[in-house]
Amino acid sequence: MKIHNTYINRCIALAKNGLPPAMPNPSVGAVLVHNNKIIAEGYTSAYGGSHAEVNCIAFAKANTPELIAKSTLYVSLEPCSHWGKTPPCADLVVASGIKKVVIGTIDPFAKVAGAGIKRLIQAGVDVTVGVQERECQEINKRFFTYHEKKRPYIILKWAETADGFIAPKTRDAQQPVWITNPYSRQLVHKWRSEEMAILVGGKTVLEDNPSLTTRDWEGKNPLRVVIDTKGNLDKNLTVFNKEAETLVIPSTDPQLISETLYDKGIQSVIIEGGAQTLQHFIDANHWDEARIFKGNTSFSEGTKAPQLSQYFLLEKTDTILDNTLHYYKNSSI
């Protein structure tokens, strides 16, 4: 029904407000509808806080408690059925007297995965599942990838010159040679704040001495992941300061790296370099998104930018002053 789509779309819009603070939990949106009018809304609080259904129902209890049992609950993700940091949302829905629930998509987490729906149905609730399902999964793509594919959601990011180089042949100091403008660089820091980890190769650490933090954007620093196959990176390098936690992995194998991050509960990682590290993930077809900046400068010689394999789809292109930003999706997964 089109009316279901309308309210689930509202749930999706609400869910966007909960990211990234909700991670590693999914961010969910919930609305209570009575006589085709939304009487309460809610979305997932920061990790450890209340879930969307709790916030939505709490609002209704404070304002229109008499309408709760007469309303339909719309929620972008299946209500949880287990005790985590908070009680099961499915139990709250039942206890609130709600008789009809419309759900965007099933929760892939093994402790839920249909159990929340089952609990609602057993309690006599009329349940509809699968409304705007793809869109509901997209908002929590990191969460779905982690639980379904047993690996983090992988974003590749780099900047290349107009003539296709990612780094110059020579440099004057142990610091980045910028290809992008300050606005593009600030956007990258925003992206970092949205992911649980950032990864670079050892050569990038040695040449650029990066901090890999969100210093140009208000947000949590991601876990810094550094590849060091020789085990000889100087601990005085900036990535080993106290601004954020750093994990060293002695392997360039994308599968092994993903397994290591999965075991540590890391649901997403943005890989920022260098060219060899990025190409390893591309060649292994082990990536989900690529975000590629094109600057207007030229190096003439240096380190060639990575090349995407045949499995990519251009989603959109943005212009940031003198930079062009291409967003790609891996079309084979």
C-alpha positions as CSV (number, residue, x, y, z in Angstrom):
1,M,0.0,0.0,0.0
2,K,1.2,3.5,-0.9
3,I,0.3,4.8,2.6
4,H,2.7,2.2,4.1
5,N,5.5,3.5,1.9
6,T,4.8,7.1,3.1
7,Y,5.2,6.3,6.7
8,I,8.1,3.9,6.3
9,N,9.9,6.7,4.3
10,R,9.3,8.9,7.3
11,C,10.9,6.2,9.4
12,I,13.9,6.2,7.1
13,A,14.3,9.9,7.3
14,L,14.2,9.7,11.1
15,A,16.7,6.9,11.2
16,K,19.3,9.1,9.4
17,N,19.3,11.3,12.5
18,G,20.7,8.5,14.6
19,L,23.8,7.8,12.6
20,P,26.7,7.6,13.4
21,P,26.1,7.8,17.2
22,A,24.0,4.7,17.2
23,M,26.8,2.5,15.8
24,P,27.5,-0.4,16.2
25,N,23.7,-0.6,16.6
26,P,21.5,0.0,13.6
27,S,19.7,3.4,13.5
28,V,16.0,2.9,13.3
29,G,13.1,5.2,12.8
30,A,9.6,4.7,14.3
31,V,6.3,6.5,13.9
32,L,2.9,5.9,15.5
33,V,0.0,6.7,13.2
34,H,-3.7,7.2,14.3
35,N,-6.4,7.9,11.7
36,N,-3.7,8.7,9.1
37,K,-2.0,11.2,11.4
38,I,1.4,10.8,13.0
39,I,1.0,11.2,16.7
40,A,4.6,10.3,17.8
41,E,8.0,9.8,16.3
42,G,11.4,8.5,17.5
43,Y,14.8,7.3,16.3
44,T,17.6,5.3,17.9
45,S,19.6,7.2,20.6
46,A,23.4,7.0,20.8
47,Y,24.8,3.6,21.5
48,G,23.6,2.3,24.8
49,G,20.6,4.5,24.8
50,S,16.9,3.9,24.0
51,H,15.8,2.4,20.7
52,A,13.5,4.1,18.2
53,E,10.4,2.3,19.4
54,V,11.0,3.2,23.0
55,N,11.5,6.9,22.2
56,C,8.4,6.9,20.0
57,I,6.1,5.3,22.5
58,A,7.5,7.4,25.3
59,F,6.5,10.5,23.4
60,A,3.0,9.2,22.8
61,K,2.6,8.3,26.5
62,A,3.5,11.8,27.4
63,N,1.1,13.4,24.9
64,T,-1.6,11.1,23.7
65,P,-1.6,8.0,25.8
66,E,-5.2,7.2,25.0
67,L,-4.4,6.7,21.3
68,I,-1.4,4.3,21.5
69,A,-3.4,1.1,21.5
70,K,-5.5,2.4,18.6
71,S,-2.5,3.3,16.5
72,T,-0.3,1.5,13.9
73,L,3.4,1.4,14.6
74,Y,5.7,1.8,11.6
75,V,9.3,0.9,12.1
76,S,12.2,0.7,9.6
77,L,13.7,-2.4,11.2
78,E,12.2,-5.3,13.0
79,P,11.8,-4.7,16.8
80,C,14.5,-6.5,18.8
81,S,13.5,-9.5,20.8
82,H,16.5,-9.9,23.1
83,W,18.1,-8.2,26.1
84,G,21.2,-6.2,25.2
85,K,21.9,-2.8,26.7
86,T,18.2,-2.2,26.7
87,P,15.1,-4.5,27.1
88,P,13.4,-6.1,24.1
89,C,11.4,-3.6,22.0
90,A,9.0,-6.3,20.8
91,D,7.9,-6.8,24.5
92,L,7.3,-3.0,24.8
93,V,5.2,-2.9,21.7
94,V,3.0,-5.8,23.0
95,A,2.7,-4.3,26.5
96,S,1.7,-1.0,25.0
97,G,-1.4,-2.6,23.4
98,I,-0.5,-1.8,19.8
99,K,-2.3,-4.2,17.5
100,K,-0.8,-3.4,14.1
101,V,2.9,-3.1,13.2
102,V,4.4,-2.4,9.7
103,I,8.1,-3.2,9.4
104,G,10.5,-2.2,6.7
105,T,12.9,-5.1,6.9
106,I,14.0,-8.0,9.0
107,D,16.9,-7.6,11.4
108,P,19.9,-9.6,10.1
109,F,21.4,-9.9,13.7
110,A,21.4,-13.6,14.7
111,K,19.8,-12.8,18.1
112,V,16.8,-11.2,16.3
113,A,16.5,-12.4,12.7
114,G,12.7,-12.8,12.7
115,A,12.3,-13.6,16.4
116,G,10.9,-10.1,17.1
117,I,8.3,-10.6,14.4
118,K,7.5,-14.0,15.8
119,R,7.0,-12.6,19.2
120,L,4.6,-9.9,17.9
121,I,2.5,-12.4,15.9
122,Q,2.3,-14.8,18.9
123,A,0.9,-11.9,20.9
124,G,-1.8,-11.4,18.3
125,V,-0.3,-8.3,16.6
126,D,-1.1,-7.9,12.9
127,V,2.4,-7.6,11.3
128,T,3.3,-6.5,7.8
129,V,6.9,-7.0,6.7
130,G,9.0,-5.8,3.7
131,V,7.8,-2.2,3.0
132,Q,10.6,-0.2,1.3
133,E,12.9,-3.0,2.2
134,R,15.9,-2.1,0.1
135,E,15.8,1.5,1.3
136,C,15.6,0.4,4.9
137,Q,18.6,-1.9,4.4
138,E,20.5,0.9,2.7
139,I,20.3,3.3,5.7
140,N,22.0,0.6,7.8
141,K,24.3,-0.9,5.0
142,R,27.2,-1.1,7.4
143,F,25.2,-3.1,9.9
144,F,23.7,-5.4,7.2
145,T,27.1,-6.0,5.6
146,Y,28.7,-6.9,8.9
147,H,26.1,-9.4,9.9
148,E,25.3,-10.9,6.5
149,K,28.8,-10.9,4.9
150,K,30.8,-11.2,8.1
151,R,33.1,-8.3,7.2
152,P,33.1,-4.5,7.5
153,Y,31.5,-2.3,4.9
154,I,34.5,-1.1,2.9
155,I,34.8,2.4,1.4
156,L,37.8,3.3,-0.8
157,K,38.8,6.9,-1.0
158,W,41.5,8.7,-2.8
159,A,42.4,11.9,-4.6
160,E,44.1,12.0,-8.0
161,T,45.5,14.8,-10.2
162,A,44.2,15.8,-13.5
163,D,46.8,13.6,-15.1
164,G,46.1,10.5,-12.9
165,F,48.6,10.6,-10.1
166,I,48.0,10.0,-6.4
167,A,51.4,11.2,-5.2
168,P,54.3,13.1,-6.7
169,K,57.6,11.4,-7.5
170,T,59.5,13.5,-5.0
171,R,58.5,15.6,-2.0
172,D,60.1,18.3,0.2
173,A,58.9,17.1,3.6
174,Q,57.3,14.1,5.4
175,Q,53.7,15.4,5.0
176,P,50.8,15.2,2.5
177,V,51.1,16.9,-0.9
178,W,47.5,18.2,-1.3
179,I,45.6,17.5,-4.5
180,T,42.2,18.7,-3.2
181,N,41.0,22.0,-1.8
182,P,40.2,22.7,1.9
183,Y,36.5,22.1,1.5
184,S,37.1,18.6,0.0
185,R,39.5,17.8,2.8
186,Q,36.9,18.9,5.4
187,L,34.3,16.6,3.7
188,V,36.8,13.7,4.1
189,H,37.0,14.4,7.9
190,K,33.2,14.3,8.0
191,W,33.4,10.9,6.3
192,R,35.9,9.7,8.9
193,S,33.5,10.6,11.7
194,E,30.8,8.4,10.1
195,E,32.9,5.2,10.0
196,M,34.3,3.0,12.7
197,A,37.8,2.6,11.3
198,I,40.2,4.3,8.9
199,L,43.0,2.2,7.2
200,V,46.2,3.1,5.4
201,G,49.3,1.3,4.3
202,G,52.7,1.6,6.0
203,K,54.2,3.5,3.1
204,T,51.6,6.2,3.4
205,V,52.3,6.6,7.1
206,L,56.0,6.9,6.4
207,E,55.7,9.4,3.6
208,D,52.8,11.6,4.9
209,N,53.0,11.1,8.7
210,P,49.2,11.6,8.8
211,S,47.1,11.9,12.0
212,L,44.0,10.2,10.5
213,T,41.6,12.0,12.8
214,T,38.5,14.2,12.4
215,R,40.3,17.4,13.4
216,D,38.4,19.4,10.8
217,W,35.0,18.1,11.7
218,E,33.2,17.7,15.0
219,G,32.9,13.9,15.5
220,K,34.4,10.8,17.0
221,N,37.8,9.8,15.7
222,P,37.7,6.3,14.0
223,L,40.0,3.5,15.0
224,R,43.2,4.0,13.1
225,V,44.4,0.9,11.3
226,V,47.9,0.7,9.9
227,I,49.4,-2.1,7.7
228,D,52.9,-2.8,8.8
229,T,54.3,-6.0,7.3
230,K,57.8,-5.4,8.5
231,G,57.0,-4.3,12.0
232,N,59.4,-1.4,11.9
233,L,57.2,1.7,12.0
234,D,58.6,4.3,14.4
235,K,56.3,4.7,17.4
236,N,56.9,8.4,17.3
237,L,54.9,8.8,14.1
238,T,51.7,10.8,14.5
239,V,49.4,7.8,14.1
240,F,50.7,6.4,17.4
241,N,49.8,9.5,19.4
242,K,47.0,9.5,22.0
243,E,44.4,11.3,19.9
244,A,42.8,8.0,18.8
245,E,43.3,4.3,19.2
246,T,45.6,2.6,16.6
247,L,45.6,-1.0,15.4
248,V,48.6,-2.4,13.5
249,I,48.0,-5.3,11.1
250,P,51.0,-7.2,9.7
251,S,49.3,-8.2,6.4
252,T,48.3,-6.8,3.1
253,D,45.7,-9.5,2.4
254,P,42.2,-7.8,2.2
255,Q,40.4,-11.0,3.4
256,L,42.6,-11.3,6.5
257,I,42.4,-7.6,7.2
258,S,38.6,-7.8,7.0
259,E,38.5,-10.9,9.3
260,T,40.6,-9.1,11.8
261,L,38.4,-6.0,11.8
262,Y,35.2,-8.2,11.9
263,D,36.5,-10.0,15.0
264,K,37.0,-6.7,16.7
265,G,33.4,-5.6,16.0
266,I,34.3,-3.0,13.3
267,Q,31.4,-2.6,11.0
268,S,32.9,-0.1,8.6
269,V,36.3,1.1,7.4
270,I,37.3,3.8,5.0
271,I,40.6,3.0,3.2
272,E,42.5,6.2,2.3
273,G,45.7,4.9,0.8
274,G,48.2,4.4,-0.5
275,A,47.8,3.3,-4.1
276,Q,49.1,-0.2,-3.5
277,T,46.8,-0.8,-0.5
278,L,43.8,0.5,-2.4
279,Q,44.6,-1.6,-5.5
280,H,44.9,-4.8,-3.3
281,F,41.3,-4.3,-2.3
282,I,40.2,-3.5,-5.8
283,D,42.0,-6.5,-7.3
284,A,40.4,-8.8,-4.7
285,N,37.0,-7.3,-5.5
286,H,36.8,-6.6,-1.7
287,W,35.1,-3.2,-1.5
288,D,31.6,-1.7,-1.5
289,E,32.0,2.0,-2.3
290,A,34.7,4.2,-3.9
291,R,34.8,8.0,-3.5
292,I,37.3,9.5,-5.9
293,F,38.4,13.2,-6.0
294,K,39.8,14.6,-9.2
295,G,41.9,17.7,-8.7
296,N,43.0,20.3,-11.3
297,T,46.7,20.1,-10.6
298,S,49.2,17.8,-12.5
299,F,52.3,16.0,-11.3
300,S,53.5,14.7,-14.7
301,E,55.2,11.8,-12.9
302,G,54.9,10.0,-9.6
303,T,52.6,7.3,-8.1
304,K,49.8,6.4,-10.5
305,A,46.3,6.4,-9.0
306,P,44.5,3.1,-8.4
307,Q,42.3,1.7,-11.2
308,L,38.8,0.3,-10.5
309,S,38.1,-3.1,-11.9
310,Q,35.2,-3.8,-14.2
311,Y,32.8,-4.1,-11.3
312,F,31.8,-0.6,-10.7
313,L,28.8,1.7,-11.2
314,L,29.0,5.5,-11.1
315,E,26.3,6.6,-8.8
316,K,26.7,10.4,-8.8
317,T,29.2,13.2,-9.4
318,D,29.6,16.3,-7.3
319,T,31.6,19.5,-7.9
320,I,33.4,21.1,-4.9
321,L,34.9,24.3,-6.3
322,D,37.8,23.2,-8.5
323,N,37.5,19.5,-7.5
324,T,35.2,16.8,-9.0
325,L,34.0,14.0,-6.7
326,H,32.8,10.7,-8.2
327,Y,30.9,8.2,-6.1
328,Y,31.0,4.6,-7.3
329,K,29.3,1.3,-6.1
330,N,30.7,-2.2,-6.5
331,S,28.1,-3.6,-8.9
332,S,29.1,-7.3,-8.4
333,I,28.1,-7.6,-4.8
